[in-house]
Amino acid sequence: SHKHAFTVAAEIAGTRPPFIPIPLAAVQAAAAVFDLWGHISGREPMITSELVSGAGLFNWYSSDKAVRELDYTITPFRDAVRMTYDWYRSHHLL
């Protein structure tokens, strides 16, 4: 879930996870405003309608075929977030 992903990311970054639930409609409305502002200002918005288009949806995927046919190795989510966080820190992007 998004809640789980944000909680894991917050734990790794040493911050507090989001704790105020925001209704999906409010997130979508805010994204539309940011889209418009980005168009007017010519600057990349913080969030976009495209970014939040998957919010609230439950999609399930399987890596079985990639594992079976490509010898794909799955990195556990927490490890992937840790590696990503460390990369951003090492490149002074955080």
Backbone as JSON Lines, residues from 0, in Angstrom:
{"i":0,"aa":"S","n":[0.83,-1.19,0.0],"ca":[0.0,0.0,0.0],"c":[0.88,1.25,0.0]}
{"i":1,"aa":"H","n":[0.27,2.35,-0.39],"ca":[1.01,3.61,-0.34],"c":[1.41,3.94,1.09]}
{"i":2,"aa":"K","n":[0.52,3.66,2.03],"ca":[0.83,3.94,3.44],"c":[2.07,3.18,3.88]}
{"i":3,"aa":"H","n":[2.16,1.9,3.51],"ca":[3.32,1.09,3.86],"c":[4.59,1.65,3.21]}
{"i":4,"aa":"A","n":[4.49,2.01,1.93],"ca":[5.66,2.54,1.22],"c":[6.15,3.83,1.87]}
{"i":5,"aa":"F","n":[5.23,4.74,2.2],"ca":[5.62,6.0,2.83],"c":[6.2,5.76,4.23]}
{"i":6,"aa":"T","n":[5.65,4.8,4.95],"ca":[6.15,4.49,6.29],"c":[7.58,3.94,6.23]}
{"i":7,"aa":"V","n":[7.83,3.02,5.32],"ca":[9.18,2.46,5.15],"c":[10.15,3.57,4.74]}
{"i":8,"aa":"A","n":[9.76,4.4,3.78],"ca":[10.64,5.49,3.33],"c":[10.94,6.44,4.48]}
{"i":9,"aa":"A","n":[9.95,6.76,5.29],"ca":[10.16,7.66,6.42],"c":[11.09,7.04,7.45]}
{"i":10,"aa":"E","n":[10.92,5.76,7.73],"ca":[11.81,5.07,8.68],"c":[13.26,5.13,8.2]}
{"i":11,"aa":"I","n":[13.48,4.86,6.93],"ca":[14.84,4.85,6.39],"c":[15.44,6.25,6.38]}
{"i":12,"aa":"A","n":[14.6,7.26,6.08],"ca":[15.08,8.64,6.05],"c":[15.18,9.25,7.44]}
{"i":13,"aa":"G","n":[14.67,8.53,8.45],"ca":[14.74,9.03,9.81],"c":[13.76,10.17,10.07]}
{"i":14,"aa":"T","n":[12.62,10.13,9.39],"ca":[11.6,11.16,9.57],"c":[10.29,10.52,10.01]}
{"i":15,"aa":"R","n":[9.34,11.34,10.28],"ca":[8.02,10.88,10.68],"c":[7.2,10.56,9.43]}
{"i":16,"aa":"P","n":[6.52,9.44,9.41],"ca":[5.69,9.13,8.24],"c":[4.47,10.05,8.2]}
{"i":17,"aa":"P","n":[3.88,10.21,7.01],"ca":[2.65,11.02,6.94],"c":[1.6,10.44,7.88]}
{"i":18,"aa":"F","n":[0.88,11.31,8.56],"ca":[-0.09,10.82,9.53],"c":[-1.48,11.4,9.33]}
{"i":19,"aa":"I","n":[-1.64,12.32,8.41],"ca":[-2.94,12.89,8.16],"c":[-3.48,12.32,6.85]}
{"i":20,"aa":"P","n":[-4.56,11.54,6.93],"ca":[-5.1,10.99,5.69],"c":[-5.71,12.11,4.84]}
{"i":21,"aa":"I","n":[-5.39,12.1,3.56],"ca":[-5.91,13.11,2.64],"c":[-6.83,12.39,1.65]}
{"i":22,"aa":"P","n":[-8.06,12.84,1.51],"ca":[-8.97,12.19,0.57],"c":[-8.42,12.22,-0.86]}
{"i":23,"aa":"L","n":[-8.64,11.14,-1.57],"ca":[-8.15,11.02,-2.94],"c":[-8.61,12.19,-3.81]}
{"i":24,"aa":"A","n":[-9.85,12.6,-3.66],"ca":[-10.37,13.72,-4.46],"c":[-9.57,14.99,-4.21]}
{"i":25,"aa":"A","n":[-9.14,15.22,-2.98],"ca":[-8.34,16.4,-2.66],"c":[-6.96,16.32,-3.31]}
{"i":26,"aa":"V","n":[-6.37,15.14,-3.31],"ca":[-5.06,14.95,-3.95],"c":[-5.19,15.19,-5.46]}
{"i":27,"aa":"Q","n":[-6.24,14.66,-6.07],"ca":[-6.44,14.84,-7.5],"c":[-6.69,16.31,-7.85]}
{"i":28,"aa":"A","n":[-7.47,17.0,-7.01],"ca":[-7.72,18.42,-7.24],"c":[-6.44,19.23,-7.11]}
{"i":29,"aa":"A","n":[-5.64,18.93,-6.09],"ca":[-4.37,19.63,-5.91],"c":[-3.45,19.4,-7.11]}
{"i":30,"aa":"A","n":[-3.42,18.17,-7.6],"ca":[-2.59,17.86,-8.77],"c":[-3.03,18.66,-9.98]}
{"i":31,"aa":"A","n":[-4.34,18.82,-10.17],"ca":[-4.84,19.61,-11.3],"c":[-4.41,21.07,-11.17]}
{"i":32,"aa":"V","n":[-4.43,21.6,-9.95],"ca":[-3.98,22.98,-9.73],"c":[-2.49,23.1,-10.03]}
{"i":33,"aa":"F","n":[-1.72,22.11,-9.57],"ca":[-0.28,22.13,-9.85],"c":[0.0,22.0,-11.35]}
{"i":34,"aa":"D","n":[-0.8,21.17,-12.04],"ca":[-0.67,21.07,-13.5],"c":[-0.84,22.44,-14.15]}
{"i":35,"aa":"L","n":[-1.91,23.13,-13.76],"ca":[-2.2,24.44,-14.34],"c":[-1.09,25.43,-14.0]}
{"i":36,"aa":"W","n":[-0.65,25.44,-12.76],"ca":[0.41,26.35,-12.36],"c":[1.71,26.05,-13.13]}
{"i":37,"aa":"G","n":[2.01,24.79,-13.32],"ca":[3.19,24.42,-14.08],"c":[3.1,24.91,-15.51]}
{"i":38,"aa":"H","n":[1.91,24.81,-16.1],"ca":[1.7,25.29,-17.47],"c":[1.87,26.81,-17.56]}
{"i":39,"aa":"I","n":[1.31,27.51,-16.58],"ca":[1.38,28.98,-16.57],"c":[2.81,29.46,-16.3]}
{"i":40,"aa":"S","n":[3.46,28.85,-15.32],"ca":[4.79,29.31,-14.9],"c":[5.93,28.76,-15.75]}
{"i":41,"aa":"G","n":[5.65,27.66,-16.47],"ca":[6.71,27.03,-17.26],"c":[7.66,26.22,-16.41]}
{"i":42,"aa":"R","n":[7.3,26.0,-15.15],"ca":[8.15,25.21,-14.25],"c":[7.52,23.86,-14.0]}
{"i":43,"aa":"E","n":[8.35,22.88,-13.71],"ca":[7.88,21.53,-13.42],"c":[7.15,21.53,-12.08]}
{"i":44,"aa":"P","n":[5.89,21.08,-12.04],"ca":[5.16,21.07,-10.78],"c":[5.64,19.97,-9.84]}
{"i":45,"aa":"M","n":[5.41,20.18,-8.53],"ca":[5.8,19.19,-7.52],"c":[5.03,17.89,-7.71]}
{"i":46,"aa":"I","n":[3.74,18.0,-7.96],"ca":[2.92,16.82,-8.25],"c":[2.13,17.11,-9.52]}
{"i":47,"aa":"T","n":[1.76,16.06,-10.21],"ca":[0.98,16.2,-11.44],"c":[-0.18,15.21,-11.41]}
{"i":48,"aa":"S","n":[-1.15,15.46,-12.26],"ca":[-2.27,14.53,-12.38],"c":[-1.77,13.16,-12.81]}
{"i":49,"aa":"E","n":[-0.78,13.16,-13.67],"ca":[-0.21,11.89,-14.12],"c":[0.4,11.12,-12.95]}
{"i":50,"aa":"L","n":[1.1,11.82,-12.08],"ca":[1.74,11.18,-10.94],"c":[0.72,10.54,-10.0]}
{"i":51,"aa":"V","n":[-0.39,11.21,-9.77],"ca":[-1.37,10.69,-8.82],"c":[-2.45,9.82,-9.47]}
{"i":52,"aa":"S","n":[-2.33,9.58,-10.76],"ca":[-3.37,8.81,-11.46],"c":[-3.54,7.39,-10.91]}
{"i":53,"aa":"G","n":[-2.5,6.83,-10.33],"ca":[-2.6,5.48,-9.79],"c":[-2.98,5.44,-8.33]}
{"i":54,"aa":"A","n":[-3.08,6.6,-7.7],"ca":[-3.43,6.64,-6.28],"c":[-4.84,6.09,-6.07]}
{"i":55,"aa":"G","n":[-4.99,5.29,-5.04],"ca":[-6.29,4.73,-4.71],"c":[-6.62,3.45,-5.47]}
{"i":56,"aa":"L","n":[-5.76,3.07,-6.4],"ca":[-5.99,1.83,-7.15],"c":[-5.2,0.7,-6.51]}
{"i":57,"aa":"F","n":[-5.73,-0.49,-6.6],"ca":[-5.03,-1.66,-6.09],"c":[-4.69,-2.55,-7.28]}
{"i":58,"aa":"N","n":[-3.43,-2.55,-7.65],"ca":[-2.95,-3.37,-8.76],"c":[-1.98,-4.4,-8.21]}
{"i":59,"aa":"W","n":[-2.12,-5.6,-8.67],"ca":[-1.26,-6.68,-8.23],"c":[-0.47,-7.19,-9.42]}
{"i":60,"aa":"Y","n":[0.81,-7.36,-9.22],"ca":[1.69,-7.8,-10.3],"c":[2.5,-9.0,-9.82]}
{"i":61,"aa":"S","n":[2.93,-9.8,-10.76],"ca":[3.76,-10.95,-10.44],"c":[5.06,-10.87,-11.23]}
{"i":62,"aa":"S","n":[6.14,-11.19,-10.58],"ca":[7.45,-11.23,-11.23],"c":[7.83,-12.65,-11.61]}
{"i":63,"aa":"D","n":[6.91,-13.59,-11.44],"ca":[7.23,-15.0,-11.66],"c":[7.83,-15.27,-13.04]}
{"i":64,"aa":"K","n":[7.26,-14.68,-14.08],"ca":[7.75,-14.93,-15.43],"c":[9.18,-14.39,-15.6]}
{"i":65,"aa":"A","n":[9.45,-13.21,-15.08],"ca":[10.79,-12.63,-15.17],"c":[11.8,-13.47,-14.4]}
{"i":66,"aa":"V","n":[11.39,-13.96,-13.24],"ca":[12.27,-14.83,-12.45],"c":[12.55,-16.13,-13.21]}
{"i":67,"aa":"R","n":[11.49,-16.69,-13.74],"ca":[11.59,-17.98,-14.42],"c":[12.36,-17.87,-15.75]}
{"i":68,"aa":"E","n":[12.05,-16.88,-16.56],"ca":[12.62,-16.83,-17.91],"c":[13.87,-15.97,-18.03]}
{"i":69,"aa":"L","n":[14.05,-15.04,-17.13],"ca":[15.2,-14.12,-17.24],"c":[16.16,-14.24,-16.07]}
{"i":70,"aa":"D","n":[15.88,-15.16,-15.15],"ca":[16.69,-15.32,-13.95],"c":[16.76,-14.01,-13.15]}
{"i":71,"aa":"Y","n":[15.65,-13.29,-13.17],"ca":[15.52,-12.01,-12.48],"c":[15.59,-12.21,-10.98]}
{"i":72,"aa":"T","n":[16.31,-11.33,-10.31],"ca":[16.41,-11.37,-8.86],"c":[15.63,-10.19,-8.28]}
{"i":73,"aa":"I","n":[14.74,-10.48,-7.38],"ca":[13.91,-9.44,-6.78],"c":[14.62,-8.88,-5.55]}
{"i":74,"aa":"T","n":[14.72,-7.55,-5.51],"ca":[15.28,-6.88,-4.35],"c":[14.13,-6.59,-3.4]}
{"i":75,"aa":"P","n":[14.24,-7.0,-2.14],"ca":[13.17,-6.69,-1.18],"c":[12.92,-5.19,-1.12]}
{"i":76,"aa":"F","n":[11.67,-4.81,-0.92],"ca":[11.28,-3.4,-0.97],"c":[12.1,-2.53,-0.04]}
{"i":77,"aa":"R","n":[12.24,-2.94,1.2],"ca":[13.0,-2.14,2.17],"c":[14.44,-1.94,1.7]}
{"i":78,"aa":"D","n":[15.06,-2.97,1.15],"ca":[16.43,-2.85,0.64],"c":[16.5,-1.89,-0.54]}
{"i":79,"aa":"A","n":[15.5,-1.96,-1.42],"ca":[15.48,-1.06,-2.59],"c":[15.33,0.39,-2.16]}
{"i":80,"aa":"V","n":[14.48,0.63,-1.17],"ca":[14.31,2.0,-0.66],"c":[15.61,2.47,-0.01]}
{"i":81,"aa":"R","n":[16.25,1.6,0.76],"ca":[17.52,1.96,1.41],"c":[18.59,2.3,0.36]}
{"i":82,"aa":"M","n":[18.72,1.48,-0.67],"ca":[19.72,1.73,-1.72],"c":[19.41,3.04,-2.45]}
{"i":83,"aa":"T","n":[18.15,3.29,-2.71],"ca":[17.75,4.53,-3.4],"c":[18.05,5.74,-2.53]}
{"i":84,"aa":"Y","n":[17.69,5.66,-1.25],"ca":[17.96,6.76,-0.32],"c":[19.46,7.03,-0.24]}
{"i":85,"aa":"D","n":[20.25,5.97,-0.11],"ca":[21.71,6.14,-0.03],"c":[22.26,6.77,-1.29]}
{"i":86,"aa":"W","n":[21.72,6.4,-2.47],"ca":[22.18,6.97,-3.73],"c":[21.88,8.46,-3.78]}
{"i":87,"aa":"Y","n":[20.67,8.84,-3.41],"ca":[20.31,10.26,-3.4],"c":[21.2,11.04,-2.44]}
{"i":88,"aa":"R","n":[21.47,10.46,-1.28],"ca":[22.34,11.14,-0.31],"c":[23.76,11.28,-0.85]}
{"i":89,"aa":"S","n":[24.29,10.22,-1.45],"ca":[25.66,10.27,-1.95],"c":[25.83,11.24,-3.12]}
{"i":90,"aa":"H","n":[24.74,11.53,-3.81],"ca":[24.78,12.49,-4.93],"c":[24.28,13.88,-4.51]}
{"i":91,"aa":"H","n":[24.17,14.08,-3.19],"ca":[23.78,15.36,-2.61],"c":[22.45,15.89,-3.18]}
{"i":92,"aa":"L","n":[21.52,14.95,-3.35],"ca":[20.2,15.33,-3.85],"c":[19.16,15.41,-2.73]}
{"i":93,"aa":"L","n":[19.6,15.1,-1.52],"ca":[18.72,15.24,-0.34],"c":[19.39,16.14,0.67]}
